[in-house]
Amino acid sequence: MLQRIFGTILLLTVVGFAVGTMGASGAVLLITLFALLSQAELCRLMERFSARPSRGQLLFWTAAILLGAWYLPQQQAGIWVGLFALLSVIVGAVVRMPPAQLLSHLAPSLFGILYVPFAMQFGVLLLRHGPGKWEGLCLLGWTVAVSKLNDVGGLLVGGGWGRRPFAAAYSPQKTWEGFFGGLLTAVAGGVAFCSIAHWFCDFPIPFWLSFPLSVLLAAVGTVADLLESALKRQAGAKDSGRLIPGIGGCLDFCDSLLLTFPTAYVFLQLVPV
């Protein structure tokens, strides 16, 4: 557990240093790199339970969706690229695959597009949501911090005091104590981060909104973690990879972000700030 927490902190430090030196474009490139590595790991997991995703197409569309979300001029260009990717995969599968193989190829390919790049692009949209360069970076950093603090708090409290199982069918180590420990850690960190950010820039999240949004992201992040646990359980794997010491693969690190990024973006679109 301590190794995993140390690995998370170390990785976030490296990411923070890279973004601090390269700015928003560096953040986009890091998101794209993590998404590509996560997509490759997801393909390996799905192949272990006899699914046959189109690895080449998925990696191509992962890069296209995320880079398009930032470099194309339209605000929500990545969403349109993602929809075109879904249509392209469907048409390509119907044209190339015999009926007996269609679903085993098409279903995991569609899931791969929706699960990784289509979800991760909302992290790029959070960058574009801020009124300025640093505001967008702070908004993205705030979302990542809340998501990862939920993970770290859940590990610490669940590992030390966890007794009552939570969603044991997905992950035997999940407990209610860990869930509420992660929730409290995420909320405390989210409120503190928001308070500090308002001193340095025109942070897009008002102080009063940081509490309910932190609660929502912590809950959604837990669901995202359970979803990845279900995929690994189906594949018979403990981790999605071995790239990050103490954590596993990139998908193990990004799993909560795959739901917290779109949740934060949609929430800020719907709630006037």
Secondary structure, DSSP 8 states (H G I E B T S, - for coil): -HHHHHHHHHHHHHHHHHHHHHHHHHHHHHHHHHHHHHHHHHHHHHHHTT----HHHHHHHHHHHHHHHHHSSSTTHHHHHHHHHHHHHHHHHHHHS-HHHHHHHHHHHHHHHIIIIIHHHHHHHHHHHSSSHHHHHHHHHHHHHHHHHHHHHHHHHHHHH--SBSSTTT-TT-BHHHHHHHHHHHHHHHHHHHHHHHHHS--SS-HHHHHHHHHHHHHHHHHHHHHHHHHHHHHT-SSS-SSBTTTBSHHHHHTTHHHHHHHHHHHHHHS--
